[in-house]
């Protein structure tokens, strides 16, 4: 008579340790992984110099394809930028997932919260005013994002950090930062402005293995922290009062999670400039696929964001070839209609 | 069990909502906090659960100051259900109830066998077993409230605080939720809740605490507290107190200034009195009777 409930997650138990993972995640993850590999191979094989998908696989796996140029094209030109697209997409997507979690607002993303605007302002100011080497740009952008996040938090603080205040202050300060950025673009020296505009459009053009390495290291650290904090994120989702009642130190956890989210966005912006909509759209689709619990949501969003941006990069290289569209532009072209669709759906609820 | 000493609460350090309040709450009892809007009853509940830091005074739970306890230790002893909580879209009942285990878990022990059993038990107690995999946002109001109570049950606390658990619910669901709370109390839980319906308070509470302007006007069992004088003082409302025909507890009948009453024979002789009734069937019927 009494049905025992079956949880919708798997539990992994090793001695005293136990971790849970959503049941829906495994199949979803598998499909996304296959899709990702398919896009990766297609993307590497596509270009001025066509390489068959089979040869791409062979080259990546270190087998001889009988053409010495394959290795050069795959490893030096194509693979780094494609991997950077994937990693940047992942970082932005997880950043957005966390932001949407802590603000309990499905429309929050690193772009909306002004974090990317802060990074852009810092980067553009550096490009236009100072003659610093281009390699420094990531650090400058990172610093800008962090400074912006701190400012948002300080301004929004009023005996606590209510999610609504964080969003409103973020939107406001983001607008100010964007205005200042535009001001600099208008009055800057033309060559510098040109360079800054390209960076602003968000591009993975010219990425190298150094970028891949930097992103991988940061992502491993930040993703691990994010997944370990999934329970806290879930609890925050029930509202501040309920979370506090469950023994969560709400302000502390929110600051920590915000820091992780900002760091993820900052790393992405630093390497690839401003890329919008991935951080908004990918978490949404992921939530549809595996539900709102963050144990499954974070890894799914990470994979999905990466796959989406890889796809955007491929499309960007294809539509107007031999020229190419920056990946940020394509991401916006895919993301904006989805965003409109989301709004339409919310309205019809 | 819970001792409130000289407690003052404020949101902004300017307006003091609860003023130097003393209160002792018995273990194993149901206490209802009543009073008009803005009297400080919800604020007092927040103060007890330490959602609000006191300006002055202390709340002692089994002799320990609530506001100096570790967050997690307190959460194992005292659960709180805020007014009309909202679950994230798509969150299933099972996932919500599982959240109640949060204070019992750690980074490396996220889901034990014991957690699972306790959640199953909470679902059974609240009759939600068959809804376990349904998203909370697809449930009816009453089921939803039961799901939140199940979450608080999974928290396994001796004390349960609830802020207007029956607000926005249909009448049948209100009874349903209150009956459930009564059942939980029978199993030994101490329940403290803010209720806006005096008659529900009189039916279900062992102790009623009536507040006005952040201070206690009356406290005691329903018979003592539910008097026309107290109701006038607390709510500024003239009322008669009769005996509830179902439970024999006191029942408040507000008097008010205007009303539509069916006509009696004596009123029918006086046409002026029936003027504002309109010429509907009910009036004609009562004239005939």
HADDOCK unambig.tbl for C-alpha pairs under 7 A between the chains (distance, minus, plus):
assign (segid A and resid 3 and name CA) (segid B and resid 129 and name CA) 6.97 0.50 0.50
assign (segid A and resid 4 and name CA) (segid B and resid 120 and name CA) 6.67 0.50 0.50
assign (segid A and resid 5 and name CA) (segid B and resid 120 and name CA) 6.12 0.50 0.50
assign (segid A and resid 5 and name CA) (segid B and resid 129 and name CA) 6.50 0.50 0.50
assign (segid A and resid 5 and name CA) (segid B and resid 132 and name CA) 6.75 0.50 0.50
assign (segid A and resid 7 and name CA) (segid B and resid 94 and name CA) 6.80 0.50 0.50
assign (segid A and resid 11 and name CA) (segid B and resid 111 and name CA) 6.92 0.50 0.50
assign (segid A and resid 16 and name CA) (segid B and resid 109 and name CA) 6.86 0.50 0.50
assign (segid A and resid 17 and name CA) (segid B and resid 108 and name CA) 5.31 0.50 0.50
assign (segid A and resid 17 and name CA) (segid B and resid 109 and name CA) 4.97 0.50 0.50
assign (segid A and resid 18 and name CA) (segid B and resid 108 and name CA) 6.20 0.50 0.50
assign (segid A and resid 18 and name CA) (segid B and resid 109 and name CA) 4.75 0.50 0.50
assign (segid A and resid 18 and name CA) (segid B and resid 110 and name CA) 5.40 0.50 0.50
assign (segid A and resid 18 and name CA) (segid B and resid 111 and name CA) 5.69 0.50 0.50
assign (segid A and resid 18 and name CA) (segid B and resid 112 and name CA) 6.59 0.50 0.50
assign (segid A and resid 19 and name CA) (segid B and resid 109 and name CA) 6.62 0.50 0.50
assign (segid A and resid 19 and name CA) (segid B and resid 110 and name CA) 5.22 0.50 0.50
assign (segid A and resid 19 and name CA) (segid B and resid 111 and name CA) 6.23 0.50 0.50
assign (segid A and resid 20 and name CA) (segid B and resid 110 and name CA) 6.60 0.50 0.50
assign (segid A and resid 20 and name CA) (segid B and resid 111 and name CA) 6.35 0.50 0.50
assign (segid A and resid 228 and name CA) (segid B and resid 107 and name CA) 6.88 0.50 0.50
assign (segid A and resid 235 and name CA) (segid B and resid 99 and name CA) 6.63 0.50 0.50
assign (segid A and resid 237 and name CA) (segid B and resid 88 and name CA) 6.30 0.50 0.50
assign (segid A and resid 238 and name CA) (segid B and resid 86 and name CA) 6.48 0.50 0.50
assign (segid A and resid 238 and name CA) (segid B and resid 87 and name CA) 5.51 0.50 0.50
assign (segid A and resid 238 and name CA) (segid B and resid 88 and name CA) 6.84 0.50 0.50
assign (segid A and resid 241 and name CA) (segid B and resid 51 and name CA) 6.73 0.50 0.50
assign (segid A and resid 241 and name CA) (segid B and resid 82 and name CA) 6.57 0.50 0.50
assign (segid A and resid 242 and name CA) (segid B and resid 80 and name CA) 6.90 0.50 0.50
assign (segid A and resid 242 and name CA) (segid B and resid 81 and name CA) 6.51 0.50 0.50
assign (segid A and resid 242 and name CA) (segid B and resid 82 and name CA) 6.51 0.50 0.50
assign (segid A and resid 245 and name CA) (segid B and resid 75 and name CA) 6.02 0.50 0.50
assign (segid A and resid 245 and name CA) (segid B and resid 79 and name CA) 5.94 0.50 0.50
assign (segid A and resid 245 and name CA) (segid B and resid 80 and name CA) 5.42 0.50 0.50
assign (segid A and resid 246 and name CA) (segid B and resid 75 and name CA) 5.26 0.50 0.50
assign (segid A and resid 246 and name CA) (segid B and resid 100 and name CA) 6.77 0.50 0.50
assign (segid A and resid 246 and name CA) (segid B and resid 102 and name CA) 6.32 0.50 0.50
assign (segid A and resid 246 and name CA) (segid B and resid 103 and name CA) 5.94 0.50 0.50
assign (segid A and resid 247 and name CA) (segid B and resid 71 and name CA) 4.66 0.50 0.50
assign (segid A and resid 247 and name CA) (segid B and resid 72 and name CA) 4.35 0.50 0.50
assign (segid A and resid 247 and name CA) (segid B and resid 74 and name CA) 6.96 0.50 0.50
assign (segid A and resid 247 and name CA) (segid B and resid 75 and name CA) 4.82 0.50 0.50
assign (segid A and resid 247 and name CA) (segid B and resid 103 and name CA) 5.74 0.50 0.50
assign (segid A and resid 248 and name CA) (segid B and resid 71 and name CA) 6.75 0.50 0.50
assign (segid A and resid 249 and name CA) (segid B and resid 71 and name CA) 6.91 0.50 0.50
assign (segid A and resid 291 and name CA) (segid B and resid 90 and name CA) 5.97 0.50 0.50
assign (segid A and resid 291 and name CA) (segid B and resid 91 and name CA) 6.71 0.50 0.50
assign (segid A and resid 292 and name CA) (segid B and resid 88 and name CA) 6.90 0.50 0.50
assign (segid A and resid 292 and name CA) (segid B and resid 90 and name CA) 6.29 0.50 0.50
assign (segid A and resid 292 and name CA) (segid B and resid 91 and name CA) 5.92 0.50 0.50
